[in-house]
Amino acid sequence: FSADKTIACKAPFTVNFTDASPNGNQWQWDFGDGSLGNGQTVSHTYTREGLFNVTLNLQTSTGCVGSQTQTALIKIVRPTLKVNNIPAGGCAPYSFSPQSTVTAIDGIQSYAWDFGDAGIGSGPTPTHNYLTTGKFTLKLTVTSNDGCVETLSIPNAVRVGTPPVVDFTTIPPPPL
């Protein structure tokens, strides 16, 4: 059997299943989410995220029976986001390039960064220069190819301080 689509980043997600077995006359589908269906071609709407096994039980016109299960055929998984190199910080001006790990079953369409000081960026590893001191919240918003939007907000992810002023004097040793 086949499905017209098998991955999504969110529910609800409607899938059309078709069986091409010869001589079938009774079909019972188990969609893996507690729902059943009947018929050679069926449509089913998944209402929650997860990985779903789909089973087709088939009976032919001569009374023979068969069954096929496709494990984790339907995958409905939201994107996951992580920034690997935080907390980060240094003295102003401080240059920071966040390193993200993003997983989206349907692929990534865009990355949008908010560096917490009115600076913004795009792409998986932008570079930003902090010119002022403070503690900054870092936000990463990712849009997947199917339009799912996930945001990760990390308070105090970047800390920028004032460079120290080195000031010292020496006193010459007394004459011998």
N, C-alpha and C positions, 0 to 999 in steps of 0.2 A: 504494500500500500504506500501511498504518498500523501504529503501535505503540501499545500500551496505556499506556506511560509512556516518557519520553525523558531525564529528568534524575535524577541521584542524586549524593549527596555521598561515597559510598564503594562499593566492591565487596565482596562479590559483589552483582550487580544483575541480576535476571531480567526480561526483556522478552518480551511476546507480540506477534508480528507476524502481520498478516492481509493477504492480497491479495484485493481485490474485483474483479479484472479478469474480464470475461465470457469464456467459452470457454476458459479456461486448463485445461491438463491436465498440465503439468509445470512445477514451480517449483524454482528453485535460488536460495538465499539466500547472500549473502556478508555476514557480520556486521561486517566491518572489523577484526576482531581475529585473523584467521587461521583462523577457524572458518566452516564451511559448514553449510547445512541444506536440507532438501527438504520440500515440502508447501505447500499453500495457507495453512495456519495453522501456525506454528512458535513454539516457545519457546526462548529462548537466554539463558544466564547469562554475563554479563561478569565476569571475574575480576580485572580491573585497572582503574585509573583511566585516563582519556583521553577524547579525542573520536573517535568512530567513524562512518565512512561506512557506510551500509548499501545494498547493491545487490540488486535482485531481477531475475533472468533468467527470463523466462516463455516457454513455448511453448504455442500453442493446439492444439486438436484438428485443425486444418487444416494444421499444420506451420509457421505463422507464428511468428516469434520477436521478442521485444522485451526491453528492459532499462531499468531506472530506478534511478538512484542518488540517495539523499538524503544530502547532504554534512553531516557532523558531526551526524547525527540523534541519536545517543546521546552524552550528555555526562555523564561521571562525574568530578567535580572536587571536591576537598576545599576547605573554606573557607580563605581567606587573611586574615591579620591584620597590621596595622601601626599603630603609634602615631606620629603625625606630629610632635608638639611636644616631643620629648625629645632630648637630655637637658634637664632643667629644674631650676631651683633658685632659692633666695633665702634670706632670713633668716626665722627662726622668729618668729612664726607665719607659715607660708607656705601660701597657697591655690593649689591646682593643679587644673586641669580638662583631663584628657587628651583629645586629639582623635584618634579612631580612624578608620581606613579598613578596613572589613571587607567582603569579598566572599564570598557564599555562593550557589551556583547555585540552591539550594532555599529561600533566604530565611533570615533570622535569627530565632530564637525568643527567645534571651536573651543578655545580656552580664553577666559577673560580673568585678568588679575586685578585686584585692588590692593595697593601696597599700604594703605592706611594713612597716607600723607597727601592725598589728592593725586598721587601717581597711579597710572594704570598701565597694563601691558597685555600682550597676547602671546599665544604659542605655549608649548610645554615648558620652555626654559628661558623666559625673558630675563633681562638685566635691568635693575633699577638702582639709581643713586639716591640715597637719603642724604639731604643737605642740612637737615635740622635734627636736633636731639629729641629723644622721646622713646616711648614704647608704642609699637605699631601693631595693629591687627592686620593680619594677612588674610585675604579672601581669594579663593579660586572658585570660579564658576565654569562648569563644563556643560556644553550642549552636545548630545549624541546625535548621530545621523538620523534617528527616528524622532528627534525633538525632545528627548528627556533632558531636563535641566537639573543638575545637582550642584550645590554650593557647599564648600568647606570654609569655615571661618575659624581662625586661630588667633585668639587674643594674645597680645604680648609676644608675638612670634619673632619680631625683630626689635632689638634694643640698640639705640644709637646714643652714644655719650659724647662728651666734650673731650677733645684731646688734652692730656695733662700739659701743664706749663712747667717745664723744667727750669728751675732757677736755683743756682747755688753759687757760692763764692768760695774762694780759697784764701787762706791766710798763709802768707809766706812763713816758713820756719824762722825762728830767731837766729841771728848770726851766731856763729860759733866762736 
